[in-house]
Amino acid sequence: MLRILVPVDFSDTSKNALRYAAHLFEGSKLEITVLHIFGAKSTALMMKSIDSILIKEAKSQMSALIKEMETESPEVYFKSKLAKNYAVSTIANMGNSGNYDFIVMGTKGVSGLKEVFMGSVAGGVVSKTSVPVIVVPLDYKFESLNNLVFAVGDDAISDETVIKPLKTLLEAHNSNLEILHISENVAPDFETMLGPLMELDPKLTHKSGNGELNRQLNFHINNNDTDLLCLLRTKKSFLNRLFSGSVTLKQTFNTSVPLLIIHE
């Protein structure tokens, strides 16, 4: 059984991410934990009074959301959880518990993907958890997962467990995989560099880097019918190189394609 954690704040953004998770893993035996975090810890009497109101409202909204989702996706087992704590630490700690295969989160619209790496809740979770994270832009509706692009730099991939989340999605949807190598160096020996990824029979694309990695990546996925972009987060991360220039990022990385981040 696949177990997915989906944090929600009952906004359209988070509800959309929840629906995306249900559709993305449709056909698998699936359990989704819907998590709502309503505030940081406090012992003040006034805050306790406010908390009781927040909890009552959250329970009501959660109940309505779960009923709605059970109607839309009756084959999925939905669980609910309320927590009073800090959002990033709570989500990351739950992810690191080993109880979940993926975290699926929403972000805001076309300009929102940059917020994943600009200090938002989703960005904090990505940096603190080891579980794969899928970030879903607002208004992105799941239709199919035909084409998945895995963007890589020059670092070799040798651990098969790292790409397990990728294989899970590819096998579930019989998707096409493209390995997009962007580097200032010449095209590598893909067989050596990619290791276990070569077993997935990917299409191999090399593009010469010119210092504007985010612009090149954005252009590629928006012109090649990409349904999901995958990045690998490592200590010497291509992802870190890709998003090192925050000013450039704000201007150019505005794709609406969902993003899968896996961890070494």
matplotlib code that plots the C-alpha trace (Angstrom):
import matplotlib.pyplot as plt

x = [0.0, 1.2, 1.0, 0.8, 0.9, -1.0, -0.9, -3.9, -5.0, -8.4, -7.4, -8.1, -4.3, -4.1, -7.4, -6.1, -2.9, -5.0, -7.1, -3.9, -2.5, -5.6, -5.6, -1.8, -1.8, -5.2, -5.3, -2.8, -3.9, -3.7, -3.9, -3.8, -3.3, -4.8, -2.9, -4.0, -1.7, -3.4, -0.8, 2.4, 2.6, 1.5, 0.5, -1.2, -4.7, -6.0, -4.3, -5.9, -9.3, -8.5, -7.2, -10.5, -12.2, -9.6, -9.9, -13.6, -13.5, -10.7, -12.6, -15.7, -13.7, -11.7, -14.9, -16.5, -13.3, -12.9, -16.5, -16.1, -12.9, -14.4, -17.2, -14.8, -12.3, -14.1, -11.2, -8.8, -8.6, -8.5, -7.2, -7.3, -4.9, -4.9, -1.7, -0.9, 2.7, 5.0, 4.2, 7.6, 8.9, 5.6, 5.4, 9.1, 9.1, 6.1, 7.8, 11.0, 9.0, 9.2, 5.4, 5.0, 6.1, 5.5, 4.5, 2.2, 1.9, 0.3, 1.9, 0.4, 0.0, 2.4, 4.6, 4.4, 7.0, 9.7, 8.3, 9.2, 12.8, 12.2, 11.5, 7.9, 6.5, 7.0, 10.6, 11.3, 9.8, 12.0, 15.1, 14.3, 12.8, 14.2, 10.8, 10.0, 8.0, 5.7, 4.8, 1.6, 0.8, -2.6, -5.1, -3.0, -5.4, -4.1, -4.9, -2.0, 1.6, 2.8, 6.1, 8.4, 11.6, 14.5, 16.9, 20.5, 23.9, 27.3, 26.9, 26.7, 23.7, 24.6, 22.1, 19.1, 17.0, 17.3, 15.3, 12.6, 10.0, 10.6, 10.2, 6.9, 5.4, 6.8, 5.5, 2.1, 1.5, 3.7, 5.3, 8.1, 11.2, 13.6, 16.9, 17.8, 21.5, 22.4, 26.1, 28.9, 30.8, 30.4, 27.8, 28.8, 29.0, 25.4, 25.8, 28.3, 26.8, 23.2, 23.7, 20.3, 18.4, 19.5, 17.3, 14.3, 15.1, 15.1, 15.4, 18.8, 19.1, 22.2, 22.2, 25.2, 24.8, 25.4, 24.9, 21.2, 20.1, 16.7, 15.9, 17.0, 15.1, 12.0, 12.2, 12.7, 9.8, 7.4, 8.1, 8.2, 4.8, 6.3, 3.8, 6.2, 9.6, 12.0, 15.0, 17.5, 18.5, 22.1, 24.8, 26.4, 23.1, 22.2, 19.0, 21.1, 22.9, 19.7, 18.1, 21.2, 20.2, 17.0, 16.6, 16.9, 14.6, 11.8, 11.9, 12.3, 11.3, 7.5, 6.4, 3.1, 4.4, 4.3, 7.7, 9.0, 12.0, 13.8, 16.7, 20.0]
y = [0.0, 3.5, 6.0, 9.7, 12.7, 15.8, 18.9, 21.2, 24.6, 24.2, 26.7, 25.9, 25.4, 22.6, 21.0, 20.9, 19.1, 16.6, 15.8, 15.6, 13.0, 10.9, 10.9, 10.5, 7.2, 6.1, 2.4, 1.6, 0.5, 4.0, 5.6, 9.4, 11.2, 14.7, 16.9, 20.3, 22.4, 25.2, 27.1, 27.2, 26.0, 28.3, 28.0, 31.4, 31.2, 33.4, 31.3, 28.2, 29.8, 30.7, 27.2, 25.6, 27.7, 26.9, 23.1, 23.2, 25.0, 22.7, 19.6, 20.8, 21.7, 18.5, 16.4, 18.1, 17.7, 14.1, 13.4, 15.2, 13.3, 9.9, 10.7, 11.7, 8.9, 6.0, 3.6, 5.7, 5.3, 8.8, 9.5, 12.9, 14.4, 17.8, 19.2, 22.4, 23.1, 24.7, 23.7, 22.9, 20.9, 18.9, 18.0, 17.2, 15.1, 13.1, 12.6, 11.4, 8.9, 6.3, 6.0, 7.8, 7.1, 10.7, 14.1, 16.1, 19.8, 22.7, 26.0, 29.2, 29.4, 30.3, 32.4, 29.9, 27.3, 29.8, 29.9, 26.2, 27.5, 30.9, 30.2, 29.0, 26.0, 23.7, 24.9, 24.3, 20.8, 20.0, 21.0, 19.1, 15.8, 12.7, 11.6, 12.4, 15.7, 16.5, 20.2, 20.9, 24.4, 25.8, 25.0, 22.2, 19.3, 15.8, 14.4, 11.9, 11.2, 10.4, 12.3, 12.7, 14.7, 14.0, 17.0, 16.1, 17.7, 15.9, 13.9, 10.1, 8.2, 4.8, 4.0, 2.3, 3.1, 6.8, 6.3, 4.0, 6.9, 7.6, 4.0, 3.8, 6.6, 5.4, 1.9, 3.1, 5.2, 3.4, 6.8, 7.9, 9.1, 11.7, 12.3, 16.0, 16.7, 20.3, 21.1, 23.3, 20.0, 17.8, 15.0, 12.4, 8.6, 8.2, 4.5, 5.1, 8.3, 7.2, 3.6, 2.1, 4.8, 3.2, 0.2, 2.4, 2.9, 6.7, 9.2, 10.9, 14.7, 16.8, 20.6, 22.8, 24.9, 28.7, 29.8, 30.2, 26.7, 27.6, 29.4, 26.5, 24.0, 26.1, 26.4, 22.7, 21.4, 24.0, 23.0, 19.2, 18.2, 17.5, 16.3, 16.1, 17.4, 15.5, 16.9, 15.1, 16.8, 16.0, 17.7, 18.8, 19.3, 20.2, 21.5, 24.0, 25.1, 25.5, 27.7, 29.6, 32.9, 34.0, 37.1, 35.2, 32.5, 34.9, 36.1, 32.9, 29.7, 30.1, 26.9, 25.3, 21.7, 19.7, 19.1, 15.8, 16.2, 13.0, 12.9, 11.1]
z = [0.0, -0.9, 2.0, 1.1, 3.4, 2.2, 4.3, 3.8, 5.0, 3.3, 0.6, -3.1, -3.5, -0.9, -1.9, -5.5, -4.3, -2.4, -5.6, -7.6, -5.1, -5.3, -9.1, -9.5, -7.5, -8.7, -9.3, -6.5, -3.0, -1.4, 2.0, 2.2, 5.5, 5.3, 7.8, 9.0, 11.2, 12.9, 14.9, 16.9, 20.5, 23.3, 26.9, 27.3, 28.5, 25.8, 23.1, 24.6, 24.2, 20.6, 20.1, 21.1, 18.4, 15.8, 16.6, 16.3, 13.0, 11.7, 12.6, 10.8, 7.7, 7.8, 8.1, 5.1, 3.0, 3.8, 2.9, -0.4, -1.2, -0.3, -2.7, -5.5, -4.8, -3.1, -3.7, -1.5, 2.2, 3.7, 7.3, 9.0, 11.5, 13.3, 14.8, 16.8, 16.0, 13.4, 9.9, 8.5, 11.4, 11.8, 8.1, 7.9, 11.0, 9.9, 6.5, 8.2, 10.4, 7.6, 7.5, 4.2, 0.6, -0.7, 0.6, -1.8, -1.3, -3.1, -4.2, -5.6, -9.3, -12.1, -9.8, -7.0, -7.9, -7.0, -3.5, -3.1, -2.9, -1.5, 2.2, 1.9, 3.9, 1.0, 0.6, 4.3, 4.0, 1.0, 2.8, 6.0, 4.9, 3.2, 1.8, -1.9, -2.2, -5.0, -5.3, -7.3, -8.7, -8.1, -10.9, -12.3, -13.0, -13.4, -16.8, -17.4, -16.6, -20.1, -20.0, -17.0, -17.3, -14.8, -14.9, -13.9, -13.7, -13.7, -10.5, -10.9, -9.7, -8.3, -5.6, -6.9, -3.8, -4.7, -7.9, -6.3, -6.2, -9.8, -10.8, -8.8, -10.9, -14.2, -13.7, -12.4, -15.5, -18.1, -18.6, -20.9, -19.1, -20.5, -18.8, -19.4, -18.7, -18.6, -18.1, -19.3, -19.9, -22.9, -23.0, -20.4, -20.6, -19.7, -19.1, -16.4, -14.9, -14.7, -13.6, -12.5, -14.4, -17.7, -16.9, -17.3, -21.0, -20.9, -23.7, -23.2, -23.9, -23.4, -23.4, -23.0, -20.0, -20.3, -16.8, -17.0, -15.9, -14.7, -18.0, -20.1, -18.0, -18.0, -21.8, -22.3, -20.1, -21.5, -25.1, -24.7, -23.2, -19.8, -17.2, -14.2, -13.6, -11.3, -9.5, -7.2, -4.0, -2.9, -0.9, -4.2, -5.7, -9.3, -7.7, -5.6, -8.7, -10.5, -8.0, -6.7, -8.3, -6.6, -8.7, -11.9, -10.5, -9.8, -13.3, -15.2, -13.3, -13.5, -15.0, -13.9, -14.2, -11.0, -9.4, -7.8, -5.6, -4.5, -2.0, -2.2]

ax = plt.figure().add_subplot(projection="3d")
ax.plot(x, y, z, "-o")
ax.set_aspect("equal")
plt.show()
